[in-house]
Amino acid sequence: MVFKKLVYCLVLLSISFQSFAQQEEIEIEELLIEQLNEELGENDDLSEFTEKLAYYMRHPLDLNKADRADLDHLIFLSPQQIENLLVHRNISGNFISIRELQGISGFDLQTIQRIQPFVTVRDVTSLDEFSFHKLIDASEHTLMMRYGRVIESQAGYLIQDSSRSRYFGNPDRYAVRYRMNFENKIRVALNMEKDAGEPFFKEKQKYGFDFYSGHIVLNDISRNIKQVVVGDYGLQFGQGLVAWNGLSFGKGTWIGSAARQGVGLKPYSAMNESNFQRGISAKLVVSDFEITPFVSYHSLSGNLIENGADKFITTINYSGLHRTPTELAYRDAIKQFVAGMNVTYHFKRFKAGVTYLHTSFNGQVTAGNTMREQFDFEGKSLDQTGVHYHYTYRNMYMYGETAYSFGGGFATNNGIIASLHPKVSTIVNYRNYQRNYHHFFAQSLSEASQVGNEEGLYGGIIYHPSRAIEWVNYVDVFRFPWLRFRVDAPSSGTDFLSQVTYNWYKKGKVLLRYRHRLKQENLNLADRNESLLADIIRNQIRAEFQYKLNQRWTVRTRAEVALYEKERDEKSSGWIVYQDVLWRGWSNRLNANMRFAYFHTASYNSRIYAYENDVLYASSFPMYYGKGIRTYLNLRWRMTKDLDIWGRYALTKYTDRETVGSGLDLIEGNQKSDFKVQVRWQW
């Protein structure tokens, strides 16, 4: 069967879709975050994924109206499953029942069970029926407010000397989300956020929150105008070599994520303060062509130096933090203008598109003076173009993109996914990003954090010897033709992962994972007169057990070991063991989950990352480093049908230090704790 269970590891069916929709939102986030790069920032916002899936759980996607971009949001469907569904609808006509999915190649019983909560078959009203009275009566609204802070005093808040770097604001964190939806035809979103340490109604934040974001979306305006977005939006085309706003999946046990499924234009709804567009864009359909023009004007933070009539940009700060005098001086100093267009052609199972993107600034971007920065972008504007495609032939899905930055180099990413046997699926991908390929919004399959100076061959295979067992393997062999940070010569490496999972349907799972990574870095020799590279080997072993004791209690246990070795230098190891308990009670109106973890890592190099349950849409993927214990408790109380309240308390206590953190975040003492309170009102 084509791609049978290709992404089974994403939706581990310990989730009970129809019985506990509220808990699913958290479990879906957990499954998603495990697919992201382990170096994901603790404050990165996953809600652009989870919010869309949560919406489809409340408002299922109509199989008779959904296009490829809509189905791409159901990220646990493989590219070929989506293609097979669209071809079936085109040949057989509109769906009469969801049961018709059983007749589509690649849709087995488990696939249908996974997507059933998110899809339906119905007639959709058109925007022609819109009236202001109906807008008021039929619109749905959601307002969510969150407050949190670190409990202990941190150094940056205690400094009174105005000549020293310090935090201008208080340690409180505020976040507000508002959503309005009228039958998915008109959607309005507004985000407001203040990070810890940022001023509130003073300094450069005289209007209150440090970050405001919002958009208005009009869908299905006419036959040719499918979507218009005014405000903040993202662009995702091809394999992400020219434009990919928002978060993206990296290498992981969901090996199908190596093949990007660009949705094109998408409203931006996350709290991350960078990597999105601010302006207007539209999705137009003319015959077999889809046209997406876009214009954006956005303020960025960074160091802009004026020298007479000339302006030079030496630093662009994408953190979104504006707490200290330097960060506040950088705030909104840089102006970025973006314009371009994507034209995509569809014919049966073939799709090809061309993207053009122009980016310019209010100053000259300067490169560094080191040898490794020799090929970095310099200039006031950048033009890029890319060609992308995908084609489905029988049991094979072929995809790729090639891009060029004017005045720079090329980048290409191509691959094929195939079903070799009803129980075996595989993927092979080749990428080559030249060292002088320039970009500002590219995200694609890579080992490094940037698309450039990298060549690699990635291969993965999924084997299902039975419905209960899944064995996932991938290997990525890569090289960096030019110098990198802390690597003063061309280098290479390997990334290998193997994971076996045994699932009890809706009951639990047992998971075993081994990951081996080899990279190269400068050898630390004080008396060396030349650049010598040392091999760095990092091995990780993980064992996890999860079991649903009954309708109320679920337990989850994980043990993980990390072994680090640098040639002729450091050796260190780290490990973590934790126990999770999840409880649903009081007619599912009161839910709770807690963790107790013990960790011991000898150095930063043997650190371990682990997902943590948090309040809704507040991602948590902290680093466990040092020696100590960590525990947290999350509570959710559904007071009424329309009102939910969350609370969270987390504590880390170290046994190997007398202070926690460093710099302005330094805490005197060996523990750090924080709490959050969140309220959501839906009407």
C-alpha positions in Angstrom: 0.0 0.0 0.0 1.4 3.4 -1.1 3.1 5.2 1.8 1.2 3.1 4.4 1.8 4.7 7.8 4.6 6.9 6.3 4.0 9.4 9.1 2.5 7.0 11.7 5.1 8.2 14.2 3.6 11.7 14.2 0.2 10.6 15.4 0.7 8.0 18.1 -2.8 6.8 18.6 -2.7 7.0 22.3 -4.6 10.1 21.6 -8.4 9.6 21.9 -9.6 12.1 19.3 -13.3 12.0 19.8 -13.5 11.8 23.6 -11.0 14.4 24.9 -10.6 17.2 22.3 -9.2 19.6 24.9 -6.4 17.3 26.0 -5.6 16.5 22.3 -4.5 20.1 21.7 -1.7 19.6 24.2 -0.8 16.1 22.9 -0.7 17.3 19.3 1.8 20.1 20.3 4.0 17.5 22.0 4.1 15.3 18.9 4.9 18.3 16.8 7.7 19.7 19.0 9.5 16.4 19.0 9.8 16.8 15.2 11.6 20.1 15.5 15.3 20.6 15.7 16.7 19.9 19.2 18.2 23.4 19.3 14.7 24.9 19.2 14.6 28.0 21.4 12.7 27.8 24.7 10.5 30.7 23.6 9.8 29.6 20.0 6.1 29.6 19.4 4.5 26.4 18.0 1.0 27.8 17.9 1.1 28.4 14.1 0.8 24.6 13.9 -1.3 23.7 16.9 -3.8 26.5 16.5 -4.6 25.4 13.0 -5.2 21.8 14.0 -7.2 22.9 17.0 -9.4 25.0 14.7 -10.0 22.0 12.4 -11.0 19.9 15.4 -13.8 22.4 16.1 -14.5 23.2 12.4 -13.7 20.1 10.3 -12.2 20.7 6.8 -14.7 20.1 4.0 -13.3 17.3 1.7 -15.3 18.7 -1.2 -13.8 22.2 -0.9 -10.3 21.7 0.5 -7.4 22.3 -1.9 -3.8 21.1 -1.6 -2.9 24.0 0.7 -5.8 23.2 3.1 -4.8 19.5 3.2 -1.2 20.4 3.8 -2.3 21.8 7.2 -3.1 18.2 8.2 0.6 17.6 8.5 0.4 13.9 9.3 -0.8 13.2 5.7 2.0 12.4 3.3 2.3 14.3 0.0 1.2 11.3 -2.0 -1.9 10.7 0.2 -2.9 14.3 -0.5 -2.3 13.9 -4.2 -4.3 10.7 -4.3 -7.3 12.3 -2.5 -7.4 15.3 -4.9 -7.2 13.0 -8.0 -10.0 10.8 -6.6 -12.2 13.8 -6.1 -11.4 15.1 -9.6 -12.3 11.8 -11.2 -15.2 10.6 -9.0 -16.7 14.0 -8.1 -17.7 15.3 -4.7 -17.6 13.1 -1.6 -20.9 11.9 -0.3 -19.4 10.5 2.9 -16.1 10.3 4.7 -16.3 6.5 4.2 -15.3 7.0 0.6 -11.7 7.6 1.8 -11.5 3.8 2.1 -11.4 3.6 -1.6 -8.4 5.9 -2.1 -5.0 4.4 -2.5 -2.8 4.9 0.6 -5.7 5.5 3.0 -5.9 2.5 5.3 -8.2 2.3 8.4 -5.7 4.0 10.7 -5.1 6.9 8.3 -8.9 7.5 8.1 -9.2 7.3 11.9 -6.4 9.9 12.3 -8.0 12.5 9.9 -11.6 11.9 10.8 -11.7 14.5 13.6 -10.4 17.1 11.2 -12.5 16.6 8.1 -16.2 16.4 7.1 -18.5 16.6 4.0 -20.8 19.5 3.8 -22.0 22.4 1.7 -20.2 25.7 2.3 -21.8 29.0 2.0 -20.3 31.7 -0.3 -19.2 35.2 0.6 -22.0 36.4 -1.6 -24.4 35.5 1.3 -22.5 37.9 3.6 -24.3 40.5 5.5 -23.3 42.7 8.5 -26.1 41.2 10.6 -24.9 37.7 9.8 -21.4 38.7 10.6 -22.4 39.7 14.1 -24.6 36.7 14.8 -22.5 33.9 13.3 -19.0 35.0 14.1 -17.0 33.1 16.7 -14.6 34.9 19.0 -11.7 33.8 21.2 -9.8 35.9 23.7 -6.8 34.4 25.6 -4.7 36.2 28.2 -1.6 34.9 29.8 0.6 36.1 32.7 3.8 34.6 34.0 7.1 35.4 35.7 10.3 34.0 37.3 9.8 34.1 41.0 13.4 34.6 42.1 15.1 38.0 41.8 17.5 38.3 38.8 20.5 40.6 38.6 19.2 42.7 35.7 16.3 44.0 37.7 18.3 45.0 40.7 20.8 47.3 39.1 20.1 51.0 39.8 23.2 52.5 38.2 22.0 54.1 34.9 25.4 53.8 33.3 25.3 50.0 33.4 23.4 47.6 31.3 20.1 46.6 33.0 16.6 45.6 32.4 14.3 48.6 32.0 11.1 46.7 32.7 9.8 44.3 35.3 10.0 40.5 35.2 6.3 40.1 34.3 5.4 38.5 31.0 2.1 39.3 29.3 0.5 37.8 26.2 -3.0 38.5 24.7 -4.5 36.7 21.7 -7.8 37.6 20.0 -9.4 35.7 17.2 -12.6 36.3 15.2 -13.9 33.8 12.6 -16.9 34.2 10.4 -17.5 30.8 8.7 -13.9 30.7 7.7 -14.7 33.5 5.2 -13.5 36.4 7.3 -10.9 35.9 10.0 -9.3 38.5 12.2 -6.4 37.9 14.6 -4.5 40.2 17.0 -1.5 39.3 19.2 0.1 41.4 21.9 3.1 40.4 24.0 5.5 41.8 26.5 8.6 39.7 27.4 10.2 39.7 30.8 12.4 42.7 31.3 10.7 44.8 28.6 9.2 48.2 29.6 5.5 48.5 29.6 3.9 51.9 28.7 7.3 53.6 28.9 10.6 54.1 26.9 10.1 52.9 23.3 7.1 50.9 24.5 5.0 53.9 25.2 2.0 52.2 23.6 2.1 49.3 26.0 3.2 45.9 24.6 6.5 45.5 23.0 5.1 43.4 20.1 1.8 43.8 18.2 0.8 41.5 15.4 -2.4 41.1 13.5 -4.2 40.4 10.2 -7.5 40.3 8.4 -8.1 37.4 6.1 -10.8 37.2 3.4 -11.3 33.7 1.9 -13.1 32.7 -1.3 -14.1 36.2 -2.4 -14.8 35.1 -5.9 -13.9 32.4 -8.3 -10.5 33.9 -9.1 -9.7 35.5 -5.7 -9.2 32.7 -3.3 -7.6 34.6 -0.4 -6.5 38.1 0.6 -4.4 38.8 3.7 -3.9 42.3 5.1 -1.4 42.6 8.0 1.0 39.9 9.0 1.4 36.8 6.9 3.9 34.1 5.9 5.1 32.8 2.6 6.1 29.1 2.1 7.0 28.1 -1.5 8.7 25.0 -2.8 11.4 23.5 -0.5 12.0 26.8 1.2 15.1 27.9 -0.6 13.7 31.4 -1.4 10.9 32.0 1.2 9.7 30.0 4.2 8.3 32.1 7.0 7.5 30.5 10.3 8.9 27.4 12.0 9.8 24.3 9.9 10.4 20.7 10.7 13.9 19.4 10.7 15.4 15.9 10.7 13.5 13.6 12.9 11.5 10.3 13.1 8.9 11.8 10.8 11.2 11.4 7.8 8.5 12.6 5.4 9.1 16.1 6.7 12.3 16.2 4.6 9.9 16.9 1.7 8.4 20.4 2.3 4.8 21.0 1.3 4.7 24.8 0.9 1.2 26.1 1.4 2.1 29.4 -0.3 0.3 32.3 1.4 -0.6 31.8 5.1 -1.8 34.3 7.8 0.8 34.7 10.5 -0.6 34.0 14.0 2.4 33.1 16.1 4.1 35.2 18.8 7.6 34.9 17.3 8.7 38.5 16.6 10.6 37.8 13.4 10.5 35.8 10.1 7.2 37.0 8.8 5.9 39.6 6.4 3.9 42.7 7.2 1.8 44.2 4.4 -0.7 42.7 1.9 -0.8 39.6 -0.2 -3.4 37.6 -2.2 -3.9 34.1 -3.7 -5.4 34.4 -7.2 -6.5 31.4 -9.3 -6.6 31.7 -13.1 -7.3 28.5 -14.9 -4.6 26.1 -13.9 -2.4 28.8 -12.5 -2.1 30.1 -8.9 -0.6 33.5 -8.6 0.5 35.0 -5.3 1.8 38.6 -5.3 3.1 40.1 -2.1 4.3 43.4 -0.7 5.7 43.9 2.8 7.3 46.7 4.8 8.6 45.7 8.2 10.7 47.2 11.0 13.5 45.1 12.4 15.9 45.6 15.3 19.6 46.1 14.7 22.6 48.4 14.7 22.2 51.1 12.0 25.3 53.4 11.8 25.0 56.7 10.0 28.1 58.2 8.4 27.0 61.4 6.7 24.6 60.5 3.9 25.5 56.8 4.2 23.9 54.2 6.5 25.4 50.9 7.4 23.7 47.9 9.0 26.2 45.9 11.1 23.8 43.8 13.1 20.2 42.5 12.7 18.7 41.2 16.0 16.0 38.5 15.4 15.5 37.7 19.1 12.5 40.0 19.6 13.9 41.1 23.0 14.0 44.8 23.9 15.0 45.0 27.6 18.4 46.7 27.9 19.6 50.1 26.7 21.4 48.5 23.7 18.3 46.4 22.7 16.0 49.4 23.0 18.4 51.5 20.9 18.3 48.8 18.2 14.5 48.6 18.3 12.8 49.3 14.9 16.0 50.9 13.6 16.1 48.9 10.4 13.4 49.1 7.7 12.9 46.1 5.4 11.0 46.2 2.2 9.9 42.9 0.5 8.1 42.4 -2.8 7.6 39.6 -5.3 5.4 37.0 -6.7 4.9 33.3 -7.0 3.3 31.7 -10.0 2.4 28.0 -9.8 1.0 25.7 -12.5 -1.1 22.6 -11.7 -1.8 19.8 -14.1 -3.2 16.6 -12.7 -0.4 15.2 -10.5 2.2 17.7 -11.7 3.0 21.0 -10.1 5.7 23.6 -10.9 6.2 27.1 -9.8 8.5 30.1 -10.1 9.2 32.5 -7.2 10.7 36.0 -7.4 11.6 37.9 -4.2 13.2 41.3 -3.8 14.4 42.5 -0.4 15.9 45.9 0.4 16.9 47.9 3.5 17.3 51.5 4.6 21.1 50.9 4.8 24.0 49.0 3.5 24.2 45.5 5.1 27.9 44.8 5.9 29.7 41.5 6.3 32.2 40.6 8.9 36.0 40.8 8.5 36.8 37.2 9.2 37.7 34.7 6.5 34.6 32.6 7.2 32.4 35.6 6.5 34.1 36.3 3.2 31.1 35.1 1.2 28.4 36.7 3.4 25.9 39.1 1.8 26.8 42.7 1.5 24.6 45.4 -0.1 21.4 47.3 0.2 19.1 45.0 -1.7 18.9 41.3 -2.7 17.0 39.7 -5.6 16.3 35.9 -5.6 14.4 33.6 -7.9 13.6 29.9 -7.6 11.9 27.1 -9.5 10.1 24.3 -7.7 8.2 21.2 -8.7 6.6 18.0 -7.6 5.2 15.1 -9.5 3.5 11.9 -8.4 3.9 8.8 -10.6 2.4 5.6 -9.3 4.1 4.9 -5.9 6.7 7.6 -6.3 6.6 11.3 -5.3 9.4 13.4 -6.8 10.0 17.0 -5.6 12.6 19.7 -5.6 13.6 23.3 -5.9 16.6 25.2 -7.4 17.2 28.9 -6.5 19.6 31.6 -7.4 20.6 34.8 -5.5 21.6 37.6 -8.0 25.2 38.5 -7.5 25.7 35.3 -5.4 25.3 31.6 -5.9 22.8 28.7 -6.4 21.0 26.3 -4.0 19.2 23.1 -5.0 17.2 20.5 -3.0 15.7 17.5 -4.7 14.3 14.2 -3.6 12.1 11.2 -4.1 9.7 9.3 -1.7 8.7 5.8 -2.7 6.7 2.9 -1.5 8.9 -0.2 -2.1 6.5 -2.6 -0.4 3.2 -2.3 1.5 5.3 -2.4 4.7 8.3 -0.3 3.5 8.6 3.3 2.5 11.8 5.2 1.8 13.1 8.7 1.0 16.3 10.0 -0.7 17.2 13.6 -0.8 20.2 15.5 -2.2 21.0 19.1 -1.4 23.7 21.5 -2.5 23.8 25.1 -1.1 26.7 27.1 -2.4 28.7 29.1 0.0 27.7 32.4 -1.7 24.0 31.7 -1.8 22.3 34.6 -0.1 18.9 34.8 1.5 16.9 36.3 4.4 13.9 34.0 4.6 15.1 30.5 3.4 14.6 27.4 5.6 15.2 24.0 4.1 16.6 20.6 5.0 20.1 21.2 6.4 22.5 20.4 9.2 23.5 24.0 9.7 21.1 26.8 10.8 21.5 28.6 7.5 20.9 27.6 3.9 24.3 27.9 2.5 27.8 26.4 2.4 26.5 22.8 2.6 26.1 19.7 0.6 24.4 16.6 1.8 22.8 13.3 1.0 19.9 12.2 3.2 18.2 8.8 3.1 15.5 7.4 5.3 13.4 4.2 5.6 10.3 3.2 7.5 9.4 -0.5 8.1 6.2 -1.8 9.6 6.5 -5.5 10.2 3.1 -5.3 11.8 0.4 -2.8 12.7 1.9 -2.3 16.1 5.6 -2.0 15.3 7.4 0.7 13.5 11.1 0.9 12.7 12.4 4.3 11.5 16.0 4.9 10.2 17.7 7.8 8.5 21.3 8.7 7.7 22.5 12.1 6.6 26.0 12.5 5.2 27.0 16.2 4.8 30.0 18.4 4.2 30.7 22.1 4.5 33.0 23.3 1.6 33.9 26.6 3.4 34.8 27.8 6.9 32.2 28.0 9.6 32.0 29.4 13.2 34.7 27.6 15.2 35.6 25.6 12.1 38.6 27.1 10.3 38.7 24.6 7.4 36.3 22.7 5.2 34.6 20.0 7.3 32.1 17.1 7.1 29.9 14.9 9.3 27.2 12.3 9.6 23.9 12.1 11.4 22.3 8.7 12.0 19.0 7.8 13.8 17.3 4.5 14.4 14.0 4.2 16.4 11.7 1.3 17.1 8.2 1.9 18.5 5.7 -0.6 19.7 2.1 0.8 20.1 -0.9 -0.5 21.9 -3.8 1.1 20.1 -5.1 3.9 22.3 -3.3 2.3 25.3 0.4 3.1 25.2 3.7 2.7 23.6 7.3 1.6 24.1 10.0 3.5 22.3 13.8 2.9 21.9 16.0 5.4 20.0 19.6 5.6 19.1 21.2 8.7 17.5 24.8 9.1 16.4 26.2 12.5 15.2 29.7 13.2 14.0 30.9 16.7 13.2 34.2 18.6 13.1 35.4 21.6 15.0 38.7 23.4 15.6 41.1 21.4 17.8 41.8 23.2 21.0 45.6 23.3 21.1 47.2 26.4 22.7 50.4 26.0 20.8 49.1 25.1 17.4 50.2 27.2 14.4 47.7 25.9 11.9 44.0 25.1 11.8 43.5 21.5 12.8 40.0 19.9 13.0 38.9 17.5 15.6 36.1 15.0 15.3 33.2 15.5 17.7 31.0 12.5 18.4 27.7 12.7 20.2 25.7 9.6 20.9 22.2 9.6 22.4 20.1 6.7 23.7 16.5 7.0 24.7 14.0 4.6 26.2 10.4 5.7 26.8 7.3 4.0 28.1 3.8 5.4 28.1 0.6 3.6 29.2 -3.0 4.6 29.8 -4.0 3.0 33.0 -7.7 3.9 32.6 -9.9 6.8 31.4 -8.4 9.1 34.1 -4.7 8.1 34.6 -1.8 8.0 32.1 1.8 7.5 33.0 4.9 8.2 31.0 8.5 7.4 31.8 11.7 8.3 29.9 15.4 7.7 30.4 18.0 9.3 28.1 21.8 9.2 28.0 24.0 11.6 26.0 27.7 10.8 25.4 30.0 13.5 24.1 33.6 13.2 22.9 35.9 15.6 21.2 39.1 14.3 19.8 42.2 15.0 22.0 40.0 17.1 24.2 36.9 16.8 26.3 34.8 13.7 27.1 31.5 14.1 29.0 28.3 12.4 29.6 24.8 13.3 30.7 21.6 11.5 31.6 18.0 12.3 32.6 15.2 10.2 34.0 11.7 11.6 34.4 8.2 10.4 35.4 5.1 12.1 34.0 1.6 11.5 35.4 -1.5 12.8 33.5 -4.9 12.9 35.1 -8.3 13.7 33.7 -11.2 14.0 36.1 -14.4 15.6 37.1 -16.1 14.9 33.7 -13.0 16.0 32.0 -13.5 19.6 33.4 -10.4 19.4 35.5 -7.2 18.1 34.1 -3.7 17.9 35.6 -0.3 16.7 34.6 3.0 16.7 36.5 6.7 15.7 36.1 9.5 14.8 38.4 12.9 14.7 36.6 16.4 14.0 37.8 19.3 15.0 35.5 23.0 14.9 35.6 25.1 16.3 32.8 28.9 16.8 33.2 29.1 19.8 30.8 27.1 22.0 28.4 28.2 19.7 25.6 26.3 16.7 27.0 23.1 18.7 27.6 19.7 17.1 26.9 16.5 18.7 25.7 13.1 17.3 26.6 9.5 18.5 25.8 7.4 19.7 28.7 3.6 20.0 28.9 2.6 23.7 29.3 -0.4 25.9 29.2 -2.1 25.9 25.8 0.0 27.4 22.9 2.9 28.1 25.3 5.6 25.8 23.9 8.2 24.5 26.4 11.4 22.6 25.3 14.0 23.5 27.9 17.6 22.4 28.2 18.6 20.1 31.1 22.1 21.0 32.0 24.1 20.5 35.2 22.9 18.3 38.1 19.6 18.5 40.0 15.9 17.9 39.9 13.1 19.6 38.0 9.4 19.3 38.6 6.3 21.0 37.3 2.5 20.9 37.7 0.0 22.0 35.1 -3.7 22.4 35.9 -6.6 23.1 33.6 -10.1 23.9 34.8 -12.9 24.2 32.3 -15.2 26.4 34.4 -18.0 26.7 31.8 -18.4 25.7 28.1 -16.9 29.0 27.1 -14.3 29.6 29.8 -11.0 27.8 30.5 -8.3 28.5 33.1 -4.8 27.1 33.1 -2.1 27.3 35.8 1.5 26.1 35.8 4.3 26.0 38.4 7.8 24.8 37.5 10.9 24.4 39.8 14.5 23.5 39.0 16.8 22.9 41.9 20.5 22.3 41.3 22.9 20.4 43.5 26.1 21.5 41.8 26.1 25.3 42.0 25.3 28.2 44.2 24.0 30.5 41.5 21.7 30.0 38.5 22.1 31.6 35.1 24.6 34.3 34.2 24.9 38.0 33.4 21.6 39.9 33.8 19.7 36.7 34.4 21.9 35.6 37.3 20.0 34.3 40.4 21.7 34.1 43.8 20.9 30.6 45.0 20.6 27.1 43.6 17.0 27.2 42.3 14.8 28.8 39.7 11.1 28.7 39.6 8.3 30.3 37.5 4.6 30.2 37.2 1.9 31.0 34.5 -1.8 31.8 34.6 -3.9 31.7 31.4 -7.5 32.4 30.7 -9.4 31.6 27.5 -12.9 32.8 26.7 -14.8 31.6 23.6 -18.1 33.0 22.5 
